[in-house]
Amino acid sequence: MEHPMTSKIRIKLGPIEVEYEGSESFLKAELPDLLAAVAKLYKESGVPQDAPKFPLAPSGGGAPAPAGLHGGTTATLAAKLDVKSGPELILAACARIALVSGRASFTRKQIIDEMRGATGYYKKTYFNNLTKYLQQLVKDQKLVEPTNGSFALSVPTRTQLEKQLAEP
């Protein structure tokens, strides 16, 4: 049995950074859409062309986390964000992945794993409604979907979360 080739690509345009690792056939089929999505994200980010270049979410070891956010679990972030619903816990999980772990984008599995780690906040119904919640967060422009099944915090949401989490 032949195994599909694995490819890896990283695209960085201003503050937007997307990484993908997976089947070469998927990448070949989806690369034009991926490039269009990255260009759209960059355009919507509102970053002026002459703005200083810095990573939106470094892929490890780049820009420091916002003050007071040098670590912490999803439960810690959920407490600080006063999470009371599934979509709010999703945003806390995404904040943990993006701001603490330094990932520019993340999968549904990574989001649900982070949510489950916040045992005092997680409810099984959140998993059952995950697709609906994610779709609503994308529609509300709190999350963006640079590729099918991959999510990232929108620039305004990231800024808002950084500000909330940096407060004492």
Secondary structure, DSSP 8 states (H G I E B T S, - for coil): -----EEEEEEEETTEEEEEEEEHHHHHHHHHHHHHHHHHHHHHHT--TTS----SS-SSSSS---TT-S---HHHHHHHTT--SHHHHHHHHHHIIIIIS--S-EEHHHHHHHHHH-TTT--HHHHHTHHHHHHHHHHTTSEEEEETTEEEE-HHHHHHHHHHHH--
